[in-house]
Amino acid sequence: MFLCPIARVVWRTVGSMMGTECVPNSMWQYYAWVNAFLPTCSDIHTIGLAAICWAMWLARNRATFEKKWINSPFEIVFTACAFILYWTGLQKP
């Protein structure tokens, strides 16, 4: 989820949206990374990680089992954003 070339582009895109060029290489680096760049949003760190990893997992499964190749890593970023928006609506007010 962190080291394949497509995952690297996804994490670099997320980092660039946060204003950094740093890219995490593991889950632990992700938490250190996100705490450094979004220190006041600790409630959403795990949700963001889950959305990005779930979007990557689904894209890899589609490529592996359905032969629907990933046209662009940005598809994964957009899917993760859609998950975050959807999951936000499911949270208690």
N, CA, C and O atoms as a printed pandas DataFrame, in Angstrom:
     atom_number atom_name residue_name chain_id  residue_number  x_coord  y_coord  z_coord
0              1         N          MET        A               1    0.799   -1.206    0.000
1              2        CA          MET        A               1    0.000    0.000    0.000
2              3         C          MET        A               1    0.845    1.276    0.000
3              4         O          MET        A               1    0.313    2.381   -0.111
4              5         N          PHE        A               2    2.150    1.116    0.124
5              6        CA          PHE        A               2    3.001    2.305    0.175
6              7         C          PHE        A               2    4.131    2.296   -0.843
7              8         O          PHE        A               2    4.590    3.361   -1.255
8              9         N          LEU        A               3    4.592    1.118   -1.262
9             10        CA          LEU        A               3    5.830    1.066   -2.036
10            11         C          LEU        A               3    5.668    0.809   -3.531
11            12         O          LEU        A               3    6.615    1.045   -4.281
12            13         N          CYS        A               4    4.527    0.342   -3.992
13            14        CA          CYS        A               4    4.394    0.110   -5.431
14            15         C          CYS        A               4    4.335    1.461   -6.154
15            16         O          CYS        A               4    3.950    2.462   -5.551
16            17         N          PRO        A               5    4.703    1.500   -7.412
17            18        CA          PRO        A               5    4.762    2.781   -8.140
18            19         C          PRO        A               5    3.447    3.553   -8.156
19            20         O          PRO        A               5    3.448    4.779   -8.049
20            21         N          ILE        A               6    2.334    2.851   -8.289
21            22        CA          ILE        A               6    1.045    3.556   -8.305
22            23         C          ILE        A               6    0.738    4.124   -6.931
23            24         O          ILE        A               6    0.260    5.252   -6.816
24            25         N          ALA        A               7    1.010    3.350   -5.884
25            26        CA          ALA        A               7    0.793    3.843   -4.526
26            27         C          ALA        A               7    1.661    5.068   -4.255
27            28         O          ALA        A               7    1.212    6.008   -3.599
28            29         N          ARG        A               8    2.887    5.070   -4.748
29            30        CA          ARG        A               8    3.783    6.224   -4.550
30            31         C          ARG        A               8    3.184    7.491   -5.171
31            32         O          ARG        A               8    3.247    8.569   -4.581
32            33         N          VAL        A               9    2.604    7.349   -6.362
33            34        CA          VAL        A               9    1.972    8.515   -7.003
34            35         C          VAL        A               9    0.764    8.974   -6.189
35            36         O          VAL        A               9    0.552   10.174   -6.015
36            37         N          VAL        A              10   -0.017    8.033   -5.696
37            38        CA          VAL        A              10   -1.183    8.381   -4.878
38            39         C          VAL        A              10   -0.737    9.141   -3.631
39            40         O          VAL        A              10   -1.285   10.198   -3.318
40            41         N          TRP        A              11    0.260    8.604   -2.917
41            42        CA          TRP        A              11    0.723    9.271   -1.691
42            43         C          TRP        A              11    1.374   10.616   -2.006
43            44         O          TRP        A              11    1.227   11.567   -1.238
44            45         N          ARG        A              12    2.083   10.703   -3.113
45            46        CA          ARG        A              12    2.690   11.982   -3.501
46            47         C          ARG        A              12    1.601   13.020   -3.799
47            48         O          ARG        A              12    1.754   14.195   -3.467
48            49         N          THR        A              13    0.511   12.586   -4.420
49            50        CA          THR        A              13   -0.610   13.487   -4.710
50            51         C          THR        A              13   -1.263   13.965   -3.419
51            52         O          THR        A              13   -1.557   15.151   -3.267
52            53         N          VAL        A              14   -1.485   13.048   -2.500
53            54        CA          VAL        A              14   -2.067   13.418   -1.207
54            55         C          VAL        A              14   -1.131   14.384   -0.479
55            56         O          VAL        A              14   -1.583   15.377    0.090
56            57         N          GLY        A              15    0.159   14.096   -0.496
57            58        CA          GLY        A              15    1.131   14.976    0.148
58            59         C          GLY        A              15    1.144   16.357   -0.481
59            60         O          GLY        A              15    1.242   17.365    0.218
60            61         N          SER        A              16    1.047   16.398   -1.785
61            62        CA          SER        A              16    1.060   17.687   -2.457
62            63         C          SER        A              16   -0.179   18.504   -2.111
63            64         O          SER        A              16   -0.120   19.733   -2.069
64            65         N          MET        A              17   -1.308   17.823   -1.861
65            66        CA          MET        A              17   -2.510   18.548   -1.414
66            67         C          MET        A              17   -2.323   19.111   -0.010
67            68         O          MET        A              17   -2.964   20.096    0.358
68            69         N          MET        A              18   -1.436   18.482    0.783
69            70        CA          MET        A              18   -1.156   18.977    2.135
70            71         C          MET        A              18    0.028   19.940    2.148
71            72         O          MET        A              18    0.357   20.504    3.192
72            73         N          GLY        A              19    0.666   20.131    1.000
73            74        CA          GLY        A              19    1.766   21.080    0.913
74            75         C          GLY        A              19    3.130   20.510    1.246
75            76         O          GLY        A              19    4.006   21.240    1.711
76            77         N          THR        A              20    3.327   19.225    1.020
77            78        CA          THR        A              20    4.618   18.612    1.294
78            79         C          THR        A              20    5.035   17.702    0.138
79            80         O          THR        A              20    4.202   17.216   -0.627
80            81         N          GLU        A              21    6.323   17.489    0.035
81            82        CA          GLU        A              21    6.836   16.537   -0.946
82            83         C          GLU        A              21    7.216   15.222   -0.289
83            84         O          GLU        A              21    7.629   14.285   -0.973
84            85         N          CYS        A              22    7.083   15.137    1.039
85            86        CA          CYS        A              22    7.380   13.901    1.763
86            87         C          CYS        A              22    6.319   12.845    1.431
87            88         O          CYS        A              22    5.145   13.164    1.241
88            89         N          VAL        A              23    6.750   11.601    1.367
89            90        CA          VAL        A              23    5.851   10.494    1.067
90            91         C          VAL        A              23    6.110    9.378    2.081
91            92         O          VAL        A              23    7.261    8.982    2.266
92            93         N          PRO        A              24    5.059    8.856    2.746
93            94        CA          PRO        A              24    5.276    7.784    3.713
94            95         C          PRO        A              24    5.613    6.459    3.034
95            96         O          PRO        A              24    5.142    6.176    1.933
96            97         N          ASN        A              25    6.435    5.651    3.704
97            98        CA          ASN        A              25    6.819    4.329    3.205
98            99         C          ASN        A              25    6.175    3.200    3.991
99           100         O          ASN        A              25    6.344    2.031    3.641
100          101         N          SER        A              26    5.439    3.529    5.049
101          102        CA          SER        A              26    4.792    2.519    5.886
102          103         C          SER        A              26    3.635    3.176    6.625
103          104         O          SER        A              26    3.462    4.394    6.596
104          105         N          MET        A              27    2.850    2.338    7.287
105          106        CA          MET        A              27    1.730    2.863    8.062
106          107         C          MET        A              27    2.226    3.760    9.195
107          108         O          MET        A              27    1.611    4.786    9.489
108          109         N          TRP        A              28    3.322    3.383    9.825
109          110        CA          TRP        A              28    3.849    4.168   10.936
110          111         C          TRP        A              28    4.365    5.518   10.448
111          112         O          TRP        A              28    4.184    6.539   11.112
112          113         N          GLN        A              29    5.007    5.513    9.289
113          114        CA          GLN        A              29    5.449    6.787    8.716
114          115         C          GLN        A              29    4.250    7.641    8.320
115          116         O          GLN        A              29    4.308    8.868    8.400
116          117         N          TYR        A              30    3.166    7.000    7.894
117          118        CA          TYR        A              30    1.948    7.744    7.561
118          119         C          TYR        A              30    1.469    8.522    8.776
119          120         O          TYR        A              30    1.176    9.713    8.677
120          121         N          TYR        A              31    1.387    7.852    9.926
121          122        CA          TYR        A              31    0.892    8.537   11.125
122          123         C          TYR        A              31    1.824    9.674   11.546
123          124         O          TYR        A              31    1.351   10.738   11.946
124          125         N          ALA        A              32    3.119    9.470   11.463
125          126        CA          ALA        A              32    4.062   10.551   11.778
126          127         C          ALA        A              32    3.908   11.692   10.774
127          128         O          ALA        A              32    3.932   12.865   11.146
128          129         N          TRP        A              33    3.752   11.341    9.514
129          130        CA          TRP        A              33    3.612   12.289    8.411
130          131         C          TRP        A              33    2.354   13.129    8.580
131          132         O          TRP        A              33    2.408   14.357    8.515
132          133         N          VAL        A              34    1.230   12.470    8.796
133          134        CA          VAL        A              34   -0.037   13.181    8.884
134          135         C          VAL        A              34   -0.104   14.009   10.173
135          136         O          VAL        A              34   -0.707   15.082   10.176
136          137         N          ASN        A              35    0.497   13.536   11.257
137          138        CA          ASN        A              35    0.533   14.330   12.494
138          139         C          ASN        A              35    1.373   15.591   12.312
139          140         O          ASN        A              35    1.077   16.626   12.908
140          141         N          ALA        A              36    2.410   15.507   11.499
141          142        CA          ALA        A              36    3.260   16.673   11.259
142          143         C          ALA        A              36    2.555   17.716   10.402
143          144         O          ALA        A              36    2.728   18.915   10.619
144          145         N          PHE        A              37    1.762   17.270    9.429
145          146        CA          PHE        A              37    1.164   18.207    8.490
146          147         C          PHE        A              37   -0.293   18.547    8.784
147          148         O          PHE        A              37   -0.794   19.566    8.309
148          149         N          LEU        A              38   -0.976   17.715    9.556
149          150        CA          LEU        A              38   -2.360   17.986    9.962
150          151         C          LEU        A              38   -2.521   17.722   11.458
151          152         O          LEU        A              38   -3.296   16.848   11.843
152          153         N          PRO        A              39   -1.805   18.458   12.306
153          154        CA          PRO        A              39   -1.814   18.141   13.739
154          155         C          PRO        A              39   -3.167   18.329   14.424
155          156         O          PRO        A              39   -3.423   17.687   15.443
156          157         N          THR        A              40   -4.025   19.178   13.904
157          158        CA          THR        A              40   -5.296   19.434   14.575
158          159         C          THR        A              40   -6.427   18.541   14.089
159          160         O          THR        A              40   -7.557   18.675   14.557
160          161         N          CYS        A              41   -6.151   17.642   13.171
161          162        CA          CYS        A              41   -7.196   16.789   12.590
162          163         C          CYS        A              41   -6.997   15.319   12.945
163          164         O          CYS        A              41   -7.203   14.448   12.100
164          165         N          SER        A              42   -6.603   15.035   14.172
165          166        CA          SER        A              42   -6.270   13.654   14.537
166          167         C          SER        A              42   -7.449   12.694   14.411
167          168         O          SER        A              42   -7.245   11.489   14.266
168          169         N          ASP        A              43   -8.670   13.201   14.464
169          170        CA          ASP        A              43   -9.845   12.331   14.345
170          171         C          ASP        A              43   -9.971   11.713   12.964
171          172         O          ASP        A              43  -10.567   10.645   12.823
172          173         N          ILE        A              44   -9.428   12.355   11.947
173          174        CA          ILE        A              44   -9.623   11.850   10.585
174          175         C          ILE        A              44   -8.414   11.112   10.026
175          176         O          ILE        A              44   -8.459   10.646    8.888
176          177         N          HIS        A              45   -7.339   10.994   10.794
177          178        CA          HIS        A              45   -6.131   10.335   10.280
178          179         C          HIS        A              45   -6.392    8.904    9.861
179          180         O          HIS        A              45   -5.980    8.502    8.773
180          181         N          THR        A              46   -7.058    8.131   10.683
181          182        CA          THR        A              46   -7.314    6.726   10.371
182          183         C          THR        A              46   -8.336    6.598    9.253
183          184         O          THR        A              46   -8.241    5.691    8.426
184          185         N          ILE        A              47   -9.310    7.495    9.222
185          186        CA          ILE        A              47  -10.311    7.464    8.156
186          187         C          ILE        A              47   -9.655    7.753    6.809
187          188         O          ILE        A              47   -9.969    7.103    5.812
188          189         N          GLY        A              48   -8.751    8.719    6.774
189          190        CA          GLY        A              48   -8.032    9.030    5.537
190          191         C          GLY        A              48   -7.194    7.851    5.070
191          192         O          GLY        A              48   -7.195    7.509    3.888
192          193         N          LEU        A              49   -6.477    7.231    6.004
193          194        CA          LEU        A              49   -5.670    6.053    5.666
194          195         C          LEU        A              49   -6.558    4.930    5.136
195          196         O          LEU        A              49   -6.236    4.302    4.128
196          197         N          ALA        A              50   -7.666    4.681    5.810
197          198        CA          ALA        A              50   -8.575    3.613    5.386
198          199         C          ALA        A              50   -9.135    3.892    3.988
199          200         O          ALA        A              50   -9.215    2.984    3.161
200          201         N          ALA        A              51   -9.515    5.123    3.726
201          202        CA          ALA        A              51  -10.094    5.464    2.418
202          203         C          ALA        A              51   -9.072    5.289    1.303
203          204         O          ALA        A              51   -9.399    4.749    0.246
204          205         N          ILE        A              52   -7.856    5.731    1.520
205          206        CA          ILE        A              52   -6.820    5.616    0.493
206          207         C          ILE        A              52   -6.461    4.146    0.260
207          208         O          ILE        A              52   -6.372    3.701   -0.885
208          209         N          CYS        A              53   -6.256    3.398    1.337
209          210        CA          CYS        A              53   -5.905    1.977    1.190
210          211         C          CYS        A              53   -7.048    1.183    0.565
211          212         O          CYS        A              53   -6.807    0.305   -0.262
212          213         N          TRP        A              54   -8.287    1.479    0.948
213          214        CA          TRP        A              54   -9.428    0.772    0.382
214          215         C          TRP        A              54   -9.559    1.076   -1.104
215          216         O          TRP        A              54   -9.841    0.172   -1.892
216          217         N          ALA        A              55   -9.361    2.319   -1.500
217          218        CA          ALA        A              55   -9.430    2.687   -2.916
218          219         C          ALA        A              55   -8.333    1.971   -3.716
219          220         O          ALA        A              55   -8.580    1.495   -4.824
220          221         N          MET        A              56   -7.123    1.898   -3.150
221          222        CA          MET        A              56   -6.042    1.179   -3.830
222          223         C          MET        A              56   -6.362   -0.312   -3.943
223          224         O          MET        A              56   -6.150   -0.923   -4.990
224          225         N          TRP        A              57   -6.871   -0.887   -2.864
225          226        CA          TRP        A              57   -7.201   -2.312   -2.844
226          227         C          TRP        A              57   -8.242   -2.632   -3.919
227          228         O          TRP        A              57   -8.092   -3.606   -4.657
228          229         N          LEU        A              58   -9.284   -1.826   -4.009
229          230        CA          LEU        A              58  -10.320   -2.063   -5.006
230          231         C          LEU        A              58   -9.777   -1.922   -6.426
231          232         O          LEU        A              58  -10.127   -2.711   -7.304
232          233         N          ALA        A              59   -8.927   -0.924   -6.655
233          234        CA          ALA        A              59   -8.340   -0.736   -7.986
234          235         C          ALA        A              59   -7.452   -1.925   -8.358
235          236         O          ALA        A              59   -7.482   -2.386   -9.499
236          237         N          ARG        A              60   -6.673   -2.417   -7.415
237          238        CA          ARG        A              60   -5.816   -3.583   -7.684
238          239         C          ARG        A              60   -6.649   -4.829   -7.955
239          240         O          ARG        A              60   -6.314   -5.620   -8.837
240          241         N          ASN        A              61   -7.734   -5.007   -7.201
241          242        CA          ASN        A              61   -8.610   -6.161   -7.434
242          243         C          ASN        A              61   -9.260   -6.093   -8.807
243          244         O          ASN        A              61   -9.339   -7.103   -9.507
244          245         N          ARG        A              62   -9.730   -4.901   -9.204
245          246        CA          ARG        A              62  -10.321   -4.755  -10.548
246          247         C          ARG        A              62   -9.289   -5.078  -11.625
247          248         O          ARG        A              62   -9.607   -5.726  -12.622
248          249         N          ALA        A              63   -8.050   -4.624  -11.421
249          250        CA          ALA        A              63   -6.997   -4.900  -12.406
250          251         C          ALA        A              63   -6.655   -6.391  -12.441
251          252         O          ALA        A              63   -6.448   -6.957  -13.515
252          253         N          THR        A              64   -6.598   -7.019  -11.282
253          254        CA          THR        A              64   -6.209   -8.426  -11.202
254          255         C          THR        A              64   -7.305   -9.376  -11.662
255          256         O          THR        A              64   -7.053  -10.279  -12.459
256          257         N          PHE        A              65   -8.515   -9.176  -11.165
257          258        CA          PHE        A              65   -9.571  -10.155  -11.400
258          259         C          PHE        A              65  -10.493   -9.818  -12.565
259          260         O          PHE        A              65  -11.059  -10.718  -13.186
260          261         N          GLU        A              66  -10.649   -8.532  -12.868
261          262        CA          GLU        A              66  -11.560   -8.130  -13.941
262          263         C          GLU        A              66  -10.822   -7.606  -15.165
263          264         O          GLU        A              66  -11.441   -7.273  -16.175
264          265         N          LYS        A              67   -9.496   -7.534  -15.073
265          266        CA          LYS        A              67   -8.659   -7.021  -16.163
266          267         C          LYS        A              67   -9.026   -5.588  -16.555
267          268         O          LYS        A              67   -8.881   -5.200  -17.715
268          269         N          LYS        A              68   -9.508   -4.794  -15.567
269          270        CA          LYS        A              68   -9.798   -3.378  -15.787
270          271         C          LYS        A              68   -8.617   -2.590  -15.236
271          272         O          LYS        A              68   -8.543   -2.323  -14.036
272          273         N          TRP        A              69   -7.703   -2.223  -16.112
273          274        CA          TRP        A              69   -6.450   -1.600  -15.711
274          275         C          TRP        A              69   -6.670   -0.195  -15.178
275          276         O          TRP        A              69   -7.634    0.481  -15.534
276          277         N          ILE        A              70   -5.772    0.220  -14.332
277          278        CA          ILE        A              70   -5.817    1.559  -13.755
278          279         C          ILE        A              70   -5.324    2.530  -14.827
279          280         O          ILE        A              70   -4.164    2.475  -15.236
280          281         N          ASN        A              71   -6.207    3.412  -15.277
281          282        CA          ASN        A              71   -5.830    4.385  -16.301
282          283         C          ASN        A              71   -4.917    5.465  -15.742
283          284         O          ASN        A              71   -3.995    5.929  -16.412
284          285         N          SER        A              72   -5.191    5.855  -14.504
285          286        CA          SER        A              72   -4.407    6.901  -13.873
286          287         C          SER        A              72   -4.475    6.722  -12.360
287          288         O          SER        A              72   -5.531    6.369  -11.835
288          289         N          PRO        A              73   -3.381    6.954  -11.655
289          290        CA          PRO        A              73   -3.420    6.876  -10.188
290          291         C          PRO        A              73   -4.394    7.880   -9.580
291          292         O          PRO        A              73   -4.838    7.716   -8.443
292          293         N          PHE        A              74   -4.721    8.917  -10.342
293          294        CA          PHE        A              74   -5.648    9.922   -9.826
294          295         C          PHE        A              74   -7.052    9.358   -9.656
295          296         O          PHE        A              74   -7.835    9.881   -8.863
296          297         N          GLU        A              75   -7.383    8.289  -10.394
297          298        CA          GLU        A              75   -8.659    7.610  -10.182
298          299         C          GLU        A              75   -8.756    7.134   -8.732
299          300         O          GLU        A              75   -9.814    7.219   -8.109
300          301         N          ILE        A              76   -7.651    6.637   -8.212
301          302        CA          ILE        A              76   -7.618    6.138   -6.830
302          303         C          ILE        A              76   -7.811    7.292   -5.855
303          304         O          ILE        A              76   -8.540    7.160   -4.871
304          305         N          VAL        A              77   -7.168    8.412   -6.118
305          306        CA          VAL        A              77   -7.312    9.588   -5.247
306          307         C          VAL        A              77   -8.767   10.054   -5.253
307          308         O          VAL        A              77   -9.323   10.346   -4.194
308          309         N          PHE        A              78   -9.386   10.126   -6.422
309          310        CA          PHE        A              78  -10.779   10.564   -6.505
310          311         C          PHE        A              78  -11.709    9.589   -5.794
311          312         O          PHE        A              78  -12.659   10.005   -5.131
312          313         N          THR        A              79  -11.437    8.293   -5.931
313          314        CA          THR        A              79  -12.240    7.288   -5.243
314          315         C          THR        A              79  -12.099    7.428   -3.734
315          316         O          THR        A              79  -13.088    7.339   -3.007
316          317         N          ALA        A              80  -10.878    7.647   -3.261
317          318        CA          ALA        A              80  -10.656    7.836   -1.817
318          319         C          ALA        A              80  -11.404    9.064   -1.314
319          320         O          ALA        A              80  -12.002    9.031   -0.238
320          321         N          CYS        A              81  -11.374   10.140   -2.083
321          322        CA          CYS        A              81  -12.119   11.352   -1.696
322          323         C          CYS        A              81  -13.616   11.064   -1.622
323          324         O          CYS        A              81  -14.300   11.539   -0.715
324          325         N          ALA        A              82  -14.123   10.287   -2.579
325          326        CA          ALA        A              82  -15.541    9.930   -2.564
326          327         C          ALA        A              82  -15.883    9.100   -1.328
327          328         O          ALA        A              82  -16.934    9.298   -0.718
328          329         N          PHE        A              83  -14.993    8.164   -0.954
329          330        CA          PHE        A              83  -15.224    7.377    0.264
330          331         C          PHE        A              83  -15.267    8.282    1.487
331          332         O          PHE        A              83  -16.142    8.136    2.340
332          333         N          ILE        A              84  -14.333    9.208    1.571
333          334        CA          ILE        A              84  -14.297   10.111    2.738
334          335         C          ILE        A              84  -15.583   10.936    2.814
335          336         O          ILE        A              84  -16.154   11.086    3.894
336          337         N          LEU        A              85  -16.042   11.468    1.690
337          338        CA          LEU        A              85  -17.289   12.243    1.686
338          339         C          LEU        A              85  -18.478   11.378    2.085
339          340         O          LEU        A              85  -19.335   11.807    2.859
340          341         N          TYR        A              86  -18.526   10.166    1.559
341          342        CA          TYR        A              86  -19.627    9.264    1.885
342          343         C          TYR        A              86  -19.597    8.883    3.356
343          344         O          TYR        A              86  -20.619    8.935    4.039
344          345         N          TRP        A              87  -18.418    8.500    3.840
345          346        CA          TRP        A              87  -18.294    8.082    5.237
346          347         C          TRP        A              87  -18.570    9.237    6.190
347          348         O          TRP        A              87  -19.048    9.006    7.301
348          349         N          THR        A              88  -18.284   10.471    5.789
349          350        CA          THR        A              88  -18.572   11.630    6.625
350          351         C          THR        A              88  -20.076   11.733    6.872
351          352         O          THR        A              88  -20.513   12.056    7.976
352          353         N          GLY        A              89  -20.851   11.457    5.843
353          354        CA          GLY        A              89  -22.307   11.497    5.998
354          355         C          GLY        A              89  -22.846   10.409    6.907
355          356         O          GLY        A              89  -23.966   10.522    7.407
356          357         N          LEU        A              90  -22.083    9.370    7.129
357          358        CA          LEU        A              90  -22.526    8.273    8.000
358          359         C          LEU        A              90  -22.164    8.503    9.469
359          360         O          LEU        A              90  -22.606    7.753   10.340
360          361         N          GLN        A              91  -21.368    9.530    9.746
361          362        CA          GLN        A              91  -20.933    9.798   11.120
362          363         C          GLN        A              91  -22.043   10.495   11.904
363          364         O          GLN        A              91  -22.910   11.156   11.332
364          365         N          LYS        A              92  -21.995   10.332   13.210
365          366        CA          LYS        A              92  -22.930   11.030   14.070
366          367         C          LYS        A              92  -22.622   12.516   14.030
367          368         O          LYS        A              92  -21.461   12.905   13.904
368          369         N          PRO        A              93  -23.654   13.359   14.136
369          370        CA          PRO        A              93  -23.406   14.819   14.105
370          371         C          PRO        A              93  -22.583   15.290   15.287
371          372         O          PRO        A              93  -22.294   16.481   15.401
